[in-house]
Amino acid sequence: QVQLVESGGGLVQPGGSLRLSCAASGGIFGMYTMGWYRQAPEKQRELVAGITSGGSTTYADSVKGRFTISRDNAKNTVYLQMNSLKPEDTAVYYCNRRFAPAWNWGQGTQVTVSS
């Protein structure tokens, strides 16, 4: 079973940047389309960005132009570069497969955007 460990979150002021990492272990990572998701308090988890095994990317409209997803298959790691952060980006961020069946969810990493 694949294990996912997210890191890189924190407290940042509006307009700031963070880079999230998600390390996968225990399975074949490079062949899967991966996604970054987020869940804000009292809201459903939503897909933020996706990346295919070949590196093609998609983004939610709310983050397009500000977030960049990338991956390093040799390191079994997917990244999310977040720029121009806004208070509404505050959430717990998770990574997982873009399409079902999902692997077990990791603990996520908290991103808080506040002045």
PyRosetta script that sets phi, psi and omega in degrees:
from pyrosetta import init, pose_from_sequence

init()
pose = pose_from_sequence("QVQLVESGGGLVQPGGSLRLSCAASGGIFGMYTMGWYRQAPEKQRELVAGITSGGSTTYADSVKGRFTISRDNAKNTVYLQMNSLKPEDTAVYYCNRRFAPAWNWGQGTQVTVSS")
pose.set_psi(1, 133.7)
pose.set_omega(1, -179.7)
pose.set_phi(2, -73.3)
pose.set_psi(2, 138.0)
pose.set_omega(2, 173.9)
pose.set_phi(3, -111.5)
pose.set_psi(3, 136.2)
pose.set_omega(3, -178.1)
pose.set_phi(4, -116.0)
pose.set_psi(4, 131.4)
pose.set_omega(4, 179.0)
pose.set_phi(5, -128.9)
pose.set_psi(5, 113.0)
pose.set_omega(5, 179.6)
pose.set_phi(6, -94.2)
pose.set_psi(6, 147.4)
pose.set_omega(6, 178.4)
pose.set_phi(7, -153.9)
pose.set_psi(7, 168.8)
pose.set_omega(7, 174.0)
pose.set_phi(8, 105.0)
pose.set_psi(8, -4.1)
pose.set_omega(8, 179.4)
pose.set_phi(9, -72.8)
pose.set_psi(9, 176.1)
pose.set_omega(9, 179.1)
pose.set_phi(10, 165.8)
pose.set_psi(10, -169.0)
pose.set_omega(10, 178.0)
pose.set_phi(11, -99.2)
pose.set_psi(11, 128.6)
pose.set_omega(11, -178.3)
pose.set_phi(12, -141.5)
pose.set_psi(12, 149.9)
pose.set_omega(12, 178.7)
pose.set_phi(13, -78.1)
pose.set_psi(13, 155.0)
pose.set_omega(13, 175.1)
pose.set_phi(14, -53.7)
pose.set_psi(14, 136.9)
pose.set_omega(14, -176.8)
pose.set_phi(15, 91.3)
pose.set_psi(15, -9.6)
pose.set_omega(15, -178.7)
pose.set_phi(16, -81.3)
pose.set_psi(16, -176.1)
pose.set_omega(16, -176.5)
pose.set_phi(17, -133.1)
pose.set_psi(17, 152.4)
pose.set_omega(17, 171.9)
pose.set_phi(18, -144.8)
pose.set_psi(18, 153.3)
pose.set_omega(18, 173.8)
pose.set_phi(19, -122.8)
pose.set_psi(19, 117.6)
pose.set_omega(19, 179.0)
pose.set_phi(20, -94.6)
pose.set_psi(20, 148.9)
pose.set_omega(20, 176.1)
pose.set_phi(21, -127.2)
pose.set_psi(21, 149.3)
pose.set_omega(21, 175.8)
pose.set_phi(22, -136.7)
pose.set_psi(22, 114.6)
pose.set_omega(22, 179.8)
pose.set_phi(23, -101.0)
pose.set_psi(23, 131.6)
pose.set_omega(23, -180.0)
pose.set_phi(24, -111.2)
pose.set_psi(24, 137.7)
pose.set_omega(24, 178.1)
pose.set_phi(25, -138.3)
pose.set_psi(25, 154.4)
pose.set_omega(25, 174.1)
pose.set_phi(26, 92.8)
pose.set_psi(26, 8.1)
pose.set_omega(26, 179.9)
pose.set_phi(27, -164.8)
pose.set_psi(27, -174.9)
pose.set_omega(27, 179.3)
pose.set_phi(28, -87.8)
pose.set_psi(28, 112.5)
pose.set_omega(28, -173.1)
pose.set_phi(29, -92.6)
pose.set_psi(29, -43.3)
pose.set_omega(29, -167.2)
pose.set_phi(30, -64.3)
pose.set_psi(30, -19.8)
pose.set_omega(30, -175.6)
pose.set_phi(31, -87.2)
pose.set_psi(31, -5.8)
pose.set_omega(31, -173.5)
pose.set_phi(32, -104.1)
pose.set_psi(32, 144.5)
pose.set_omega(32, 167.9)
pose.set_phi(33, -73.7)
pose.set_psi(33, 127.6)
pose.set_omega(33, -176.6)
pose.set_phi(34, -110.0)
pose.set_psi(34, 158.1)
pose.set_omega(34, 179.0)
pose.set_phi(35, -139.3)
pose.set_psi(35, 151.9)
pose.set_omega(35, 167.1)
pose.set_phi(36, -103.9)
pose.set_psi(36, 134.3)
pose.set_omega(36, -179.4)
pose.set_phi(37, -124.1)
pose.set_psi(37, 162.8)
pose.set_omega(37, 173.7)
pose.set_phi(38, -144.7)
pose.set_psi(38, 152.8)
pose.set_omega(38, 177.8)
pose.set_phi(39, -136.6)
pose.set_psi(39, 115.2)
pose.set_omega(39, 176.2)
pose.set_phi(40, -88.8)
pose.set_psi(40, 159.7)
pose.set_omega(40, -179.8)
pose.set_phi(41, -54.4)
pose.set_psi(41, 131.8)
pose.set_omega(41, 177.0)
pose.set_phi(42, 63.6)
pose.set_psi(42, 21.0)
pose.set_omega(42, 176.8)
pose.set_phi(43, -126.0)
pose.set_psi(43, 159.7)
pose.set_omega(43, 177.7)
pose.set_phi(44, -76.9)
pose.set_psi(44, 154.9)
pose.set_omega(44, 175.5)
pose.set_phi(45, -65.2)
pose.set_psi(45, 137.1)
pose.set_omega(45, -178.9)
pose.set_phi(46, -129.7)
pose.set_psi(46, 150.2)
pose.set_omega(46, 177.7)
pose.set_phi(47, -79.3)
pose.set_psi(47, 130.4)
pose.set_omega(47, -178.9)
pose.set_phi(48, -100.3)
pose.set_psi(48, -45.2)
pose.set_omega(48, -176.5)
pose.set_phi(49, -156.8)
pose.set_psi(49, 154.1)
pose.set_omega(49, 177.6)
pose.set_phi(50, -136.2)
pose.set_psi(50, 154.5)
pose.set_omega(50, 178.2)
pose.set_phi(51, -144.8)
pose.set_psi(51, 130.2)
pose.set_omega(51, 179.2)
pose.set_phi(52, -78.1)
pose.set_psi(52, 171.8)
pose.set_omega(52, 178.4)
pose.set_phi(53, -61.5)
pose.set_psi(53, -27.8)
pose.set_omega(53, -179.6)
pose.set_phi(54, -89.8)
pose.set_psi(54, -4.3)
pose.set_omega(54, 175.4)
pose.set_phi(55, 102.0)
pose.set_psi(55, 3.8)
pose.set_omega(55, 175.6)
pose.set_phi(56, -72.9)
pose.set_psi(56, 140.5)
pose.set_omega(56, -172.5)
pose.set_phi(57, -123.0)
pose.set_psi(57, 152.9)
pose.set_omega(57, 172.8)
pose.set_phi(58, -137.6)
pose.set_psi(58, 153.6)
pose.set_omega(58, -176.7)
pose.set_phi(59, -139.3)
pose.set_psi(59, 148.5)
pose.set_omega(59, 169.3)
pose.set_phi(60, -67.3)
pose.set_psi(60, 147.9)
pose.set_omega(60, -178.5)
pose.set_phi(61, -57.5)
pose.set_psi(61, -32.5)
pose.set_omega(61, -175.6)
pose.set_phi(62, -68.2)
pose.set_psi(62, -18.4)
pose.set_omega(62, -177.1)
pose.set_phi(63, -119.5)
pose.set_psi(63, -4.5)
pose.set_omega(63, -176.9)
pose.set_phi(64, -58.7)
pose.set_psi(64, 132.1)
pose.set_omega(64, -179.8)
pose.set_phi(65, 88.4)
pose.set_psi(65, -11.7)
pose.set_omega(65, 179.8)
pose.set_phi(66, -115.1)
pose.set_psi(66, -34.0)
pose.set_omega(66, -177.6)
pose.set_phi(67, -107.7)
pose.set_psi(67, 147.6)
pose.set_omega(67, 176.0)
pose.set_phi(68, -133.7)
pose.set_psi(68, 123.7)
pose.set_omega(68, 177.0)
pose.set_phi(69, -98.6)
pose.set_psi(69, 141.8)
pose.set_omega(69, 177.6)
pose.set_phi(70, -148.9)
pose.set_psi(70, 170.6)
pose.set_omega(70, -179.6)
pose.set_phi(71, -148.0)
pose.set_psi(71, 154.2)
pose.set_omega(71, 173.4)
pose.set_phi(72, -127.6)
pose.set_psi(72, 98.4)
pose.set_omega(72, -175.0)
pose.set_phi(73, -65.7)
pose.set_psi(73, -29.4)
pose.set_omega(73, 178.8)
pose.set_phi(74, -65.9)
pose.set_psi(74, -28.4)
pose.set_omega(74, 179.8)
pose.set_phi(75, -102.0)
pose.set_psi(75, 3.3)
pose.set_omega(75, -177.8)
pose.set_phi(76, 52.3)
pose.set_psi(76, 44.0)
pose.set_omega(76, -173.9)
pose.set_phi(77, -134.4)
pose.set_psi(77, 139.6)
pose.set_omega(77, 173.2)
pose.set_phi(78, -119.6)
pose.set_psi(78, 144.0)
pose.set_omega(78, -174.7)
pose.set_phi(79, -120.2)
pose.set_psi(79, 157.3)
pose.set_omega(79, 171.7)
pose.set_phi(80, -137.3)
pose.set_psi(80, 107.4)
pose.set_omega(80, 174.9)
pose.set_phi(81, -86.4)
pose.set_psi(81, 122.3)
pose.set_omega(81, -177.4)
pose.set_phi(82, -117.9)
pose.set_psi(82, 117.6)
pose.set_omega(82, 179.2)
pose.set_phi(83, -116.8)
pose.set_psi(83, 164.8)
pose.set_omega(83, 177.9)
pose.set_phi(84, 49.0)
pose.set_psi(84, 48.4)
pose.set_omega(84, -175.8)
pose.set_phi(85, -65.3)
pose.set_psi(85, 145.7)
pose.set_omega(85, -178.9)
pose.set_phi(86, -121.1)
pose.set_psi(86, 157.0)
pose.set_omega(86, 177.6)
pose.set_phi(87, -54.2)
pose.set_psi(87, -33.3)
pose.set_omega(87, -179.5)
pose.set_phi(88, -72.9)
pose.set_psi(88, -5.0)
pose.set_omega(88, 173.3)
pose.set_phi(89, -83.3)
pose.set_psi(89, -6.6)
pose.set_omega(89, 179.3)
pose.set_phi(90, -60.6)
pose.set_psi(90, 124.4)
pose.set_omega(90, -176.8)
pose.set_phi(91, -178.9)
pose.set_psi(91, 171.9)
pose.set_omega(91, 166.7)
pose.set_phi(92, -91.0)
pose.set_psi(92, 129.2)
pose.set_omega(92, -176.6)
pose.set_phi(93, -105.0)
pose.set_psi(93, 135.3)
pose.set_omega(93, -179.0)
pose.set_phi(94, -129.6)
pose.set_psi(94, 155.9)
pose.set_omega(94, 168.2)
pose.set_phi(95, -118.8)
pose.set_psi(95, 157.3)
pose.set_omega(95, 177.0)
pose.set_phi(96, -172.7)
pose.set_psi(96, 177.8)
pose.set_omega(96, 173.3)
pose.set_phi(97, -60.3)
pose.set_psi(97, 145.0)
pose.set_omega(97, -179.5)
pose.set_phi(98, -72.3)
pose.set_psi(98, -34.2)
pose.set_omega(98, -177.0)
pose.set_phi(99, -119.6)
pose.set_psi(99, 151.5)
pose.set_omega(99, -178.7)
pose.set_phi(100, -64.3)
pose.set_psi(100, 154.7)
pose.set_omega(100, -1.8)
pose.set_phi(101, -81.1)
pose.set_psi(101, 139.1)
pose.set_omega(101, 178.4)
pose.set_phi(102, -72.9)
pose.set_psi(102, 151.5)
pose.set_omega(102, 168.4)
pose.set_phi(103, -76.9)
pose.set_psi(103, 171.6)
pose.set_omega(103, 174.6)
pose.set_phi(104, -59.4)
pose.set_psi(104, 134.7)
pose.set_omega(104, -178.5)
pose.set_phi(105, -72.6)
pose.set_psi(105, 142.1)
pose.set_omega(105, 174.6)
pose.set_phi(106, -77.7)
pose.set_psi(106, -170.2)
pose.set_omega(106, -178.0)
pose.set_phi(107, -82.1)
pose.set_psi(107, -13.3)
pose.set_omega(107, -178.5)
pose.set_phi(108, 76.8)
pose.set_psi(108, 172.9)
pose.set_omega(108, 177.1)
pose.set_phi(109, -134.7)
pose.set_psi(109, 130.5)
pose.set_omega(109, -174.4)
pose.set_phi(110, -79.8)
pose.set_psi(110, 130.0)
pose.set_omega(110, 172.5)
pose.set_phi(111, -117.7)
pose.set_psi(111, 123.5)
pose.set_omega(111, 178.8)
pose.set_phi(112, -124.1)
pose.set_psi(112, 121.7)
pose.set_omega(112, 179.9)
pose.set_phi(113, -110.9)
pose.set_psi(113, 110.7)
pose.set_omega(113, -174.8)
pose.set_phi(114, -159.1)
pose.set_psi(114, 147.3)
pose.set_omega(114, 175.6)
pose.set_phi(115, -94.3)
pose.dump_pdb("model.pdb")
